[in-house]
Amino acid sequence: MAGAPTSRQLAAYIGSCLAVLVIAYLLLDGTVAGQAWSDQAYLGSALQPVHASRSVNWALQWITPPSVALVCGVLIAVGTVRHRPMVGVTAALGLGLAVVLAEVLRTVLPHPDLATGFESLMGGKVYQTFPSGHATIATAATLGLLLVVPRTWHTPVAVLGTLATALVAAGTVAAHWHRPADPVGGIALAGAIQATCAWILVRRYDSRADGPGARGGRRWALPVGCLVAAVLAMAYLLSDVRLARVSMLPAGVHPGAFPSAIVLIVLASAVAISAFTRLLRGVDLCRTNPIGRIGE
């Protein structure tokens, strides 16, 4: 069956994302130690100067329902131009479904207030904010784009997508919008949904090109590129952190909580996107003949 090995690997990826989603919620939101670390990371963003958090906040506000609709339109348009409109529609539906599920989970999942001592400092964040809608959107948009572009574009799209996703996902903590469990959950949720879309599409449309490129080409380019993108996002978000501001932190907040949360989130972005891209090596879902279409 065409695409059988890739579809099995995608099924494993889906299971891994769901496991991360559950573990992030149970460990970081459902235990005293995990919730305390998450709350401290949220409060520890005070290590940044005010202008830094304001700039991140301003950037996040560009992610709105109209901008999500625009991305969906782009996915459909690319799929249509490449003669596989259903691939674009499926990628767009994956993005939309991921956003809807993130909203549903925030409504139905309980948020036990376990880390007592921080609730008065959280500014209303004692309610459920898991998973992050912004992290879900950024991840699902990147993975959706990987489904519709030519395979020769996979690595640059993955690298740029890692940079954007890491900045958005970790930025939600830097901007005082979310605790770190939330963007990790959003990344995992989007990964599970778009990998399910990929699983369906691979079984229907998998078309592999001949030659070294179909076997991966320069295999180091993808992981190295995504790692570099993650480091750049990390450097940007942590460049203005000053340990001299430790005295500004509330009592009991460890100064290492915020930086460690940023590192965790950007690495989660890089792993999720690079692994997804790796599973699609040599696969072009919009390729309809050996000559290929746009970008070949």
N, C-alpha and C positions, 0 to 999 in steps of 0.2 A: 504494500500500500504506500502510495506517495506520501512522504512527510512523516512516516511512522516513527522513526527515531526522534525527529524533532518534536513531534507531538507528545511523545513519552517524556522527553526532557522538560517540555513546557508544563506538563501535568505535575512533575516534581517541583518545578518553580512555583506553580500555583500553591501547592501544599506548603512549601517553605514560606511563602508570603503570608498565608493564613496563619501559620504557626507563629511567625513574628508578630502579626497583628494581635493574636491572643496573648502571647507572652508579654508584649509591651503593655497591654491593658492590665493583665493580672499582676505583673511584677512591679511596674512603675506606677500604676494607679490603684492597685488593690492590696498593697502591703505598706506597712508603716515606713520601712526603710526606703522603699522605692518612691513613695509619695513625698517623703521628706526631702529626698534628693531632687525630685522634680520641682518641688516648691522652692527649694534653695536656688536651683538653676534659674527659675523665673525671677526670683528676687535679686539674684546675683547679676542680672543684666544692668543693675545700677552701676557696675564697674565702668560702663561706657559713659562718655560725655553725652549730654542731652542732645546735641546736634546729630550724633550718630544714630541714636534710636529714632529720632524724628525723620531722618533721611530714609531709613529702612521702612518706617511706618508709611511714609509717602509713597514709596515704591510698591508696597503691598496693596495699597488702595487702588492700584490700576487693575488688580485682578477682581473683576466684577462679572455679574451675569452676562452683560453684553460682550465683554472680552472673551468669555468662555464660549459664547455663541459664535463669535468670530473665528475662534480656533476650530470649532466644529465645522464651520463653513470651509475653512482652509483644508481640513482633512478630506472632506467630501470632494472639494474641487480638485485636489491633487489626484485622488483616486479616479475621478472622472476623466481628467486629462490623460491619465495613464491607462485608460480603457478598462478600469475595474472599479466602477462606482461603488459596488457593494463593499469593497475593501475599505474605502473611505467612509462609507456610512457606518460600517461595523466599528471602525476606530472611533468615530464620533459618538456612536451609541455607548461605547465603552467609557469614554470620558464623561458623558452625561450620567451614566449609571453609577460610576464611581462617586461623583459629586452627590447624587441623591442618597446613596448608601451612607456616605459620611454624615449627612444631615440626619438620617434615620438613627444611626448609631449614637450620635450625640443626644438624641431624644430618649432612646430606650435604655442606654447603659447607665447604671447607677454610678455615682461618684461618692464613695464613703469618705467622710472627713476623718482620716486616720492620723495625719501629721499635725496634731493639735499643737498650737504654739505659733503656727504660721498663718492660720485662717484670718486673723485680724489684719494681716499685712498683704493679703493676696488681692485686694481690690476687686472683690466679686468673683475671683477665679476659683472659688470653692465649688461652683457648679461644674457640670460635665462639659469638657471641651475636647474630648477624644472621639474621633481623630480630627486632625486639622484639615479643614476644607482647602486651604491654600496649598498645603503640601500635596494633597490628593490631586488637585487640579494641575499643578506643575508637573508632577510625575506622570499622570495619565496623559497629559498633552505630549510630553516627550516620547513616551512609549507608543502613543497613537501615531505620531509622526514617523516613527521607525517602521511602522507597518505599511505606510504608503509610499515612502521614498524609495528610489533605486537602491539596491544593495551596496553599490559603490559609495553611497552617501551615508551608510550606516555609522561608520566610525566618527566622522565629523559631527553628525547630528547627535550622536551619543555623548560626545565630549562637551559640546555646547549645551546640550540638554542637562548634563550633570552639573555644569556650572550654574545654569539658571535654577534648576531644582534645588541644589544645595543652598543657594542664596535665599530662595523663597522659603524653603522648609526651615532652615536654621534661623532665617530672619524673623519668623513668627515668634521665636523665643526672644531674640534680640529686641524686638519691638514691643515686648510685653503683651503679646496676643495669646501665647500658648505656653504650656509646660512642655518639656522635651518629649514626653511620651506621645503627645498629640501628633507632631510631624512624623515621628517614626511610624505611628499607626497609619497616617495618611499615605506615606510612601508604600507601606506594605499592602494597604487596601487597593490602591491604584495598580500596583504590580499584579495582584491577584486578578483583578477585573480585566486589565488589558492583556494579560497572559492567557486568560480564558478566551478572549476575542482572537488572539493569535492562534490558539489551539484549534479553534473552529476554522479559521481561515487557512491555516497550514494544511489541514486535512482536505480542504476543498480546492485550494488554488496553488499549493506548493509547486514552484517551478525553479529548478536549479540550473544555473549556468555551468558550462564546462570550463575547465582551466583552473589554475592555481587560486584565482580569486574566490572560486566557489568553495575552496577548502580552507579559507581563512586568510590567505595572503600573509601579511606581516602581523602575526598574532600578538606581538607585543604592543602594537600601536593603540589598540583599544584599551587595555587595562592601564597602560602608562598614561594615555591621554585623559582618561577619566580620573585617575589619581591626581594628575597635575591640576585638573579642573577643581577637584575637591580641595586641594591645598590652596589654590587661589581664593576659593570661596571662604575657606577658613581664615586665611590671612586678612582678607577684607573685613570680615566680621569681628575679628579679634585685634585688628591693628590699633584700635583706639582704646583698648582695655588697659587700664592703668592700675597696678597693684597699690599705688598711692591712694586710690579711692576706697581701699578696704574699710577704712574707718566710716565710710558712708553706708556700709551694709548694715542691715538690721542685726541685732544680736542673734547668734546661733546660725547665721548663714555662712557657709564655708566658701571662701573666695574661689576655690577650684571647681565648684559645681557648675557655674555658667560656662567656663571654657571647655570643660569635659563634655557638657551637653552639646555644644557647637561641634566638637570633634565627632561625637557619636552620630549626629544627624547628617553631617556632610559625608561621612563615610558610608552611612546607610544609603544615601542617594547614589553615591558612586557604585556601590556593590549592586544595588537593584538595577540600575540602568545598564551597567557593563555586562552583567550576567544575562539580562534579557537580550541585549544586542548579540552577545555571543551565541545564544540559542538560535538566532536567526541568521547565522553565518551562511552565506551562499544562497539564502532564500530571498526571492523577490516576488512578493505576492501579487504584484501588478504586471509582472512580465508575462506576455501572452504569446511570445514566439521566440525562437532562438536568436533573432536579430535584436529583439528588445525594443523598448520605447525610450521615452525621454530619460536622459541621464546615462544611457548605456553606451 
